[in-house]
Amino acid sequence: MSAVFRIVFIVAGAITALFVARDALNFTIIQTFVAVLLVTAIVGVGSFWGQWRKT
């Protein structure tokens, strides 16, 4: 489970670094927000995957 979180936070860190400087005080807060958005998107795609495959 921690490997999944590490991968999500690595991807979130890369996406966040495109928009926010790494030395900004709120970088970790924005990184966490992006990680939550990524997890939400993954769960959303996973929940509709069966419907998309049937069509």
Secondary structure as UniProt FT lines:
FT   HELIX           2..19
FT   TURN            22..23
FT   TURN            25..26
FT   HELIX           27..54
//
